[in-house]
Amino acid sequence: MKKMLAIQISALIIVSGSLGGILIFTDVYEDVHSGIVSVLCLSCLKLEPITQTDFTFETAYSDPHPLFVLENLTNGVIFLHYSEDACLGCDIMYPIIQDLFNITFGKEDMVNEIVNFEGFDIVFYYTNIDHSSDKMKKSFSIYDKNHISGLPMFAIITLGYDNGIIRPYYTTLYGTLGLDNDKDRSTFLIELMQESIDIYNQNKEGYSPN
Amino acid sequence: MEFQIKRLLSQILIFFSANLGALGLKTGFCYPFFYCNSCPAATSACPLRAIEQSVYKNSFYWRLLLFPILILGFFGVTSGRAICGWACPIGLLQRGTGKIARKFKKYPSIKKLGQHQIERYLRYIKYFILIGLVIISSFLIGFIFTDICPIGVLTGTIPTLILYPGKFVPGYYFLAAIIIFILFLILIFTIERGWCRYFCPIGAILAPFNKISMLHISIASKEKFDKECLHCNACSNVCPMGIDVINMNRDPECILCGKCINICPKNLIKYER
């Protein structure tokens, strides 16, 4: 009886101490909060968000566009790629994006490069939500057009004409784009990029980031 | 009976607590029971998802692996598998389907299966699911359990499709997950607590803690038992987990529901700390 009590108390001390320690001394609570609970797991859901390619001026929660977007729009169309460490859809989309812009990057990297797409400059940002800065995490919710909060997510930001003002004009894509194979996904992205560049070229002269 | 009403109230209360995400409460904890973080109202993370993520495709994040195990371990050390009987929303669901399953129990073929020697070996399936599907396959291939999890369909997929019609389309594993979900429904309607008995990987994590848990169910001393037990077998018959209650000693399958305590005419079974 005493032996069992000793085992129980020891086990409780070890488990409680370890749990308390892991909560106090590591970021695991924040990791679970931001990486699992707040981000929709499309694998868990067994569903894919419907991809709607319509462009809009309005950000997801009516927040202002981030400064890095406003400033970089003078350089070209912006392509934002959001991902996370453990995500089946993200793994499917990596090679497609890398081929599209002829760029290589590691899964955990944060990438900001000007890449070339069919002779035009594209400002490319790759953000792994599990390892990124608060600035980029915030932009994830700003461009979550359909309020999905799921990964992978892609935002293509160009310039549009809105009642006399040239403003950021964007669309957001989710998951594996609702398509069955890599070839279709690639073709879909190429066509959308071409459309974004056309719109950008029509409006870039009148744009000012201020 | 009043005692079982308290258990029902506890299950209902915890079900609502698990869904406080609907009011905006999103925490960084893992549930100590089976519930999906893709549920639109989820407050916490599924412990299995955290475990899968910790070893996803040859990676190893020890904190993410330890965190859910320690949460489950804490409840395991204090109360064993009482979480399954008193808190788990899937347990609550099976409590509802249990009455129908009990009727099926009278069919000769189901009764025969229940008494067959193979039945106790089937209970090891949940350990294979935990190690094989949740941990090893996630390490070697990627999410497998998550992609086909019937609890994900029940608490994530279906509510999402109802709440956001036209916003989502079926994913790659949707059909497989639906088939498994239908099998899950058949299981819980034909075998009482069939999911908990044979397949629940969280039950597999909690089960060994029954051996050392502070709270457990105990039978009266041998002397008293031999003197007073009527051998009516009512305790084993009422047990939703199909345990041979009289001969159990901190059985890993016991969910501490207390039905055997309530039914014993001689009060020979009790909770013990």
HADDOCK unambig.tbl for C-alpha pairs under 7 A between the chains (distance, minus, plus):
assign (segid A and resid 8 and name CA) (segid B and resid 77 and name CA) 6.81 0.50 0.50
assign (segid A and resid 8 and name CA) (segid B and resid 212 and name CA) 6.09 0.50 0.50
assign (segid A and resid 8 and name CA) (segid B and resid 213 and name CA) 6.68 0.50 0.50
assign (segid A and resid 8 and name CA) (segid B and resid 214 and name CA) 6.42 0.50 0.50
assign (segid A and resid 11 and name CA) (segid B and resid 77 and name CA) 6.80 0.50 0.50
assign (segid A and resid 12 and name CA) (segid B and resid 74 and name CA) 6.75 0.50 0.50
assign (segid A and resid 12 and name CA) (segid B and resid 77 and name CA) 6.19 0.50 0.50
assign (segid A and resid 15 and name CA) (segid B and resid 70 and name CA) 5.94 0.50 0.50
assign (segid A and resid 15 and name CA) (segid B and resid 73 and name CA) 6.48 0.50 0.50
assign (segid A and resid 15 and name CA) (segid B and resid 74 and name CA) 5.86 0.50 0.50
assign (segid A and resid 16 and name CA) (segid B and resid 74 and name CA) 6.46 0.50 0.50
assign (segid A and resid 19 and name CA) (segid B and resid 67 and name CA) 6.90 0.50 0.50
assign (segid A and resid 19 and name CA) (segid B and resid 70 and name CA) 5.84 0.50 0.50
assign (segid A and resid 28 and name CA) (segid B and resid 63 and name CA) 6.25 0.50 0.50
assign (segid A and resid 28 and name CA) (segid B and resid 64 and name CA) 6.49 0.50 0.50
assign (segid A and resid 29 and name CA) (segid B and resid 28 and name CA) 4.69 0.50 0.50
assign (segid A and resid 29 and name CA) (segid B and resid 29 and name CA) 6.37 0.50 0.50
assign (segid A and resid 30 and name CA) (segid B and resid 28 and name CA) 5.95 0.50 0.50
assign (segid A and resid 32 and name CA) (segid B and resid 28 and name CA) 4.92 0.50 0.50
assign (segid A and resid 32 and name CA) (segid B and resid 29 and name CA) 6.84 0.50 0.50
assign (segid A and resid 32 and name CA) (segid B and resid 45 and name CA) 6.98 0.50 0.50
assign (segid A and resid 33 and name CA) (segid B and resid 27 and name CA) 5.78 0.50 0.50
assign (segid A and resid 33 and name CA) (segid B and resid 28 and name CA) 3.79 0.50 0.50
assign (segid A and resid 36 and name CA) (segid B and resid 45 and name CA) 6.22 0.50 0.50
assign (segid A and resid 37 and name CA) (segid B and resid 26 and name CA) 6.74 0.50 0.50
assign (segid A and resid 37 and name CA) (segid B and resid 28 and name CA) 6.88 0.50 0.50
assign (segid A and resid 37 and name CA) (segid B and resid 37 and name CA) 5.87 0.50 0.50
assign (segid A and resid 37 and name CA) (segid B and resid 44 and name CA) 5.87 0.50 0.50
assign (segid A and resid 37 and name CA) (segid B and resid 45 and name CA) 5.47 0.50 0.50
assign (segid A and resid 40 and name CA) (segid B and resid 38 and name CA) 5.87 0.50 0.50
assign (segid A and resid 41 and name CA) (segid B and resid 38 and name CA) 5.96 0.50 0.50
assign (segid A and resid 43 and name CA) (segid B and resid 146 and name CA) 6.18 0.50 0.50
assign (segid A and resid 43 and name CA) (segid B and resid 147 and name CA) 5.19 0.50 0.50
assign (segid A and resid 44 and name CA) (segid B and resid 38 and name CA) 6.13 0.50 0.50
assign (segid A and resid 44 and name CA) (segid B and resid 146 and name CA) 5.20 0.50 0.50
assign (segid A and resid 44 and name CA) (segid B and resid 147 and name CA) 5.85 0.50 0.50
assign (segid A and resid 44 and name CA) (segid B and resid 152 and name CA) 5.77 0.50 0.50
assign (segid A and resid 45 and name CA) (segid B and resid 38 and name CA) 5.91 0.50 0.50
assign (segid A and resid 45 and name CA) (segid B and resid 152 and name CA) 6.37 0.50 0.50
assign (segid A and resid 45 and name CA) (segid B and resid 153 and name CA) 6.89 0.50 0.50
assign (segid A and resid 45 and name CA) (segid B and resid 156 and name CA) 5.56 0.50 0.50
assign (segid A and resid 45 and name CA) (segid B and resid 157 and name CA) 5.04 0.50 0.50
assign (segid A and resid 46 and name CA) (segid B and resid 147 and name CA) 6.25 0.50 0.50
assign (segid A and resid 46 and name CA) (segid B and resid 157 and name CA) 6.61 0.50 0.50
assign (segid A and resid 46 and name CA) (segid B and resid 170 and name CA) 6.48 0.50 0.50
assign (segid A and resid 46 and name CA) (segid B and resid 171 and name CA) 5.09 0.50 0.50
assign (segid A and resid 46 and name CA) (segid B and resid 173 and name CA) 6.07 0.50 0.50
assign (segid A and resid 46 and name CA) (segid B and resid 174 and name CA) 5.13 0.50 0.50
assign (segid A and resid 47 and name CA) (segid B and resid 168 and name CA) 6.02 0.50 0.50
assign (segid A and resid 47 and name CA) (segid B and resid 169 and name CA) 5.58 0.50 0.50
assign (segid A and resid 47 and name CA) (segid B and resid 170 and name CA) 4.54 0.50 0.50
assign (segid A and resid 47 and name CA) (segid B and resid 171 and name CA) 4.29 0.50 0.50
assign (segid A and resid 47 and name CA) (segid B and resid 174 and name CA) 6.81 0.50 0.50
assign (segid A and resid 48 and name CA) (segid B and resid 168 and name CA) 5.35 0.50 0.50
assign (segid A and resid 48 and name CA) (segid B and resid 169 and name CA) 5.20 0.50 0.50
assign (segid A and resid 48 and name CA) (segid B and resid 170 and name CA) 5.96 0.50 0.50
assign (segid A and resid 48 and name CA) (segid B and resid 171 and name CA) 5.13 0.50 0.50
assign (segid A and resid 49 and name CA) (segid B and resid 167 and name CA) 5.90 0.50 0.50
assign (segid A and resid 49 and name CA) (segid B and resid 168 and name CA) 4.22 0.50 0.50
assign (segid A and resid 49 and name CA) (segid B and resid 169 and name CA) 6.16 0.50 0.50
assign (segid A and resid 50 and name CA) (segid B and resid 167 and name CA) 5.62 0.50 0.50
assign (segid A and resid 50 and name CA) (segid B and resid 168 and name CA) 5.08 0.50 0.50
assign (segid A and resid 50 and name CA) (segid B and resid 169 and name CA) 6.07 0.50 0.50
assign (segid A and resid 86 and name CA) (segid B and resid 53 and name CA) 5.70 0.50 0.50
assign (segid A and resid 86 and name CA) (segid B and resid 56 and name CA) 5.91 0.50 0.50
